[in-house]
Amino acid sequence: MKIFLPKKKQDVADKCNPSKHCVLRFAFCALFFTFYSLLFISLFCGCAGYQIGTDKLYNQEIKTVYVPMFENNAYRRNLGERLTEAVVRKIEQRTPYKVVHRKTADSILTGKLSSERQTVTLTDDYAGTRQKKVEFAVLVQWKDRRGNTLRTMSPILWNNADVDITVGSDMVAEMGHSYATASQDAIEKTADQIVDMMQTPW
């Protein structure tokens, strides 16, 4: 015999039915899991073009670099040698590239110190110099073995385009600075910018 319960009692019976609650909870969990799985897959596929790691910042087709002595068009001696030494050291420290001889190199990094100047940036009450700025201007080219330009600051990749880098360093005599310390600081900053230039653009 079929027993019909009143509506209110039927609702109470449904609420007290544990199997029905289990089915609803399982369905909700399955829907939740499916949604976040699809979201994760879409994000993962969308980021597949990105690469992780500092080595991925640089051209993976290049393994070695030859760095000839930088030309020095400034009046002070040994600036080209000091800048070349700093660039080689920064390449070895910060990039996956190895600096080798010309015969075995995948690429060639050439540079020219086009100018060096000092400007007074701060004076005292008696027109004496309190602070100077030492500035270097460097022209750089990075090419592969076939002569193709690998990196330039221009949005258009011109084959013979120089990368123009200008770096300054403050020289404050009251803080114990001299031209030797200021010029070395400018050389280190210039070498860092040259290595930054070698990174693959985003």
C-alpha positions as CSV (number, residue, x, y, z in Angstrom):
1,M,0.0,0.0,0.0
2,K,1.3,3.5,-1.0
3,I,1.4,6.0,1.8
4,F,1.1,9.7,0.9
5,L,2.6,12.1,3.4
6,P,1.5,15.7,3.8
7,K,3.7,18.2,1.9
8,K,5.5,19.6,4.9
9,K,6.2,16.1,6.2
10,Q,7.4,15.1,2.7
11,D,9.9,18.0,2.7
12,V,11.1,17.0,6.1
13,A,11.6,13.5,4.8
14,D,13.6,14.7,1.8
15,K,15.8,16.8,4.1
16,C,16.4,13.8,6.3
17,N,17.4,11.6,3.4
18,P,21.2,11.2,3.6
19,S,21.6,9.6,0.2
20,K,20.1,12.6,-1.6
21,H,22.5,15.0,0.1
22,C,25.4,12.8,-0.8
23,V,24.4,12.8,-4.5
24,L,24.1,16.6,-4.5
25,R,27.5,17.1,-2.7
26,F,29.2,14.7,-5.1
27,A,27.7,16.6,-8.1
28,F,28.9,19.9,-6.7
29,C,32.4,18.6,-6.1
30,A,32.6,17.2,-9.6
31,L,31.5,20.5,-11.1
32,F,34.0,22.4,-9.0
33,F,36.9,20.1,-9.9
34,T,36.0,20.2,-13.6
35,F,35.9,24.0,-13.7
36,Y,39.2,24.5,-12.0
37,S,40.9,21.8,-14.1
38,L,39.8,23.5,-17.3
39,L,40.9,26.9,-15.9
40,F,44.4,25.5,-15.0
41,I,44.8,23.9,-18.4
42,S,43.8,27.1,-20.2
43,L,46.3,29.1,-18.2
44,F,49.1,26.6,-18.7
45,C,48.5,26.5,-22.4
46,G,48.3,30.2,-22.6
47,C,51.7,30.6,-20.9
48,A,53.4,27.9,-22.9
49,G,55.2,30.5,-25.0
50,Y,57.0,31.9,-21.9
51,Q,60.3,30.6,-20.7
52,I,61.6,30.4,-17.2
53,G,65.1,31.0,-15.9
54,T,67.8,33.7,-16.4
55,D,69.4,31.8,-19.3
56,K,66.1,32.1,-21.2
57,L,66.6,35.9,-21.3
58,Y,69.3,35.4,-23.9
59,N,69.4,34.1,-27.5
60,Q,69.6,30.3,-27.2
61,E,71.1,30.0,-30.7
62,I,74.3,31.8,-29.6
63,K,76.7,30.0,-27.3
64,T,80.0,31.9,-27.6
65,V,81.1,35.5,-28.0
66,Y,84.3,37.1,-29.2
67,V,85.1,40.5,-27.7
68,P,87.9,42.4,-29.4
69,M,89.5,45.4,-27.7
70,F,87.2,48.3,-27.6
71,E,88.3,51.3,-29.6
72,N,89.1,54.4,-27.5
73,N,88.4,57.8,-29.1
74,A,88.7,59.6,-25.8
75,Y,91.8,61.5,-24.7
76,R,92.6,59.4,-21.7
77,R,94.5,56.2,-22.1
78,N,93.6,52.7,-21.1
79,L,89.8,53.3,-21.0
80,G,89.2,51.0,-23.9
81,E,91.2,48.2,-22.2
82,R,89.4,48.7,-18.9
83,L,86.0,48.7,-20.5
84,T,86.8,45.6,-22.5
85,E,87.9,43.8,-19.4
86,A,84.7,44.8,-17.5
87,V,82.5,43.7,-20.4
88,V,84.2,40.3,-20.7
89,R,83.8,39.7,-16.9
90,K,80.1,40.7,-17.0
91,I,79.4,38.4,-19.9
92,E,81.0,35.5,-18.1
93,Q,79.2,36.3,-14.8
94,R,75.7,37.2,-16.0
95,T,75.0,35.4,-19.3
96,P,75.2,31.8,-20.5
97,Y,77.7,32.8,-23.1
98,K,81.4,31.9,-23.1
99,V,84.0,34.5,-24.3
100,V,86.3,32.7,-26.8
101,H,88.7,33.5,-29.6
102,R,87.4,34.7,-33.0
103,K,87.8,31.4,-34.8
104,T,85.5,29.5,-32.6
105,A,82.9,32.3,-31.7
106,D,79.3,32.2,-32.8
107,S,79.1,36.0,-32.5
108,I,81.3,39.1,-32.3
109,L,80.7,42.0,-29.9
110,T,82.5,45.2,-30.9
111,G,82.5,48.6,-29.2
112,K,84.0,52.0,-29.4
113,L,84.3,54.6,-26.6
114,S,83.3,57.6,-28.6
115,S,83.7,60.2,-25.9
116,E,84.5,60.9,-22.3
117,R,83.7,64.1,-20.5
118,Q,83.5,65.7,-17.1
119,T,80.9,68.3,-16.2
120,V,80.6,70.3,-13.0
121,T,77.2,69.6,-11.4
122,L,77.6,71.4,-8.0
123,T,79.7,74.3,-6.8
124,D,80.2,75.9,-3.4
125,D,79.7,79.5,-2.4
126,Y,83.1,80.5,-3.7
127,A,82.6,78.9,-7.2
128,G,84.7,75.9,-6.2
129,T,83.8,72.5,-7.6
130,R,82.1,70.2,-5.1
131,Q,80.7,67.6,-7.5
132,K,81.4,66.5,-11.0
133,K,79.9,64.0,-13.4
134,V,82.0,61.6,-15.5
135,E,80.2,60.5,-18.6
136,F,81.1,57.8,-21.2
137,A,79.5,57.5,-24.6
138,V,79.9,54.0,-26.2
139,L,78.8,52.6,-29.5
140,V,78.3,48.9,-29.6
141,Q,77.5,46.3,-32.3
142,W,76.7,42.6,-31.8
143,K,76.6,40.4,-34.9
144,D,76.7,36.7,-35.7
145,R,79.2,35.0,-37.9
146,R,77.3,35.9,-41.0
147,G,77.3,39.6,-40.2
148,N,73.7,39.8,-39.1
149,T,72.9,42.2,-36.3
150,L,71.7,40.3,-33.2
151,R,70.6,43.2,-31.0
152,T,69.9,46.9,-31.4
153,M,67.9,49.5,-29.5
154,S,66.1,50.5,-32.6
155,P,62.6,48.9,-33.2
156,I,63.9,48.1,-36.7
157,L,66.8,45.7,-36.9
158,W,69.3,47.5,-39.0
159,N,72.3,45.4,-39.9
160,N,74.9,48.2,-39.2
161,A,73.0,50.0,-36.5
162,D,75.1,51.0,-33.4
163,V,73.7,50.8,-29.9
164,D,74.5,54.2,-28.3
165,I,75.0,53.9,-24.6
166,T,75.7,56.9,-22.4
167,V,76.5,56.4,-18.7
168,G,77.4,58.9,-16.0
169,S,79.0,58.6,-12.5
170,D,79.1,61.3,-9.8
171,M,82.5,62.3,-8.4
172,V,82.3,64.0,-5.0
173,A,85.7,65.0,-3.6
174,E,84.3,65.5,-0.1
175,M,83.3,61.8,0.0
176,G,86.8,60.6,-1.1
177,H,85.9,60.2,-4.8
178,S,88.5,60.7,-7.4
179,Y,88.6,60.4,-11.2
180,A,89.9,56.9,-10.8
181,T,86.9,55.8,-8.7
182,A,84.3,57.7,-10.7
183,S,85.6,56.4,-14.1
184,Q,85.7,52.8,-12.8
185,D,82.1,53.2,-11.6
186,A,81.1,54.5,-15.0
187,I,82.9,51.6,-16.7
188,E,81.1,49.0,-14.5
189,K,77.7,50.7,-15.3
190,T,78.5,50.8,-19.0
191,A,79.5,47.1,-19.0
192,D,76.2,46.2,-17.3
193,Q,74.2,48.1,-19.9
194,I,76.0,46.4,-22.7
195,V,75.2,43.0,-21.2
196,D,71.6,44.1,-20.7
197,M,71.5,45.0,-24.4
198,M,72.4,41.4,-25.2
199,Q,69.2,40.1,-23.7
200,T,66.4,39.0,-26.1
201,P,63.7,41.6,-26.3
202,W,60.2,40.7,-25.0
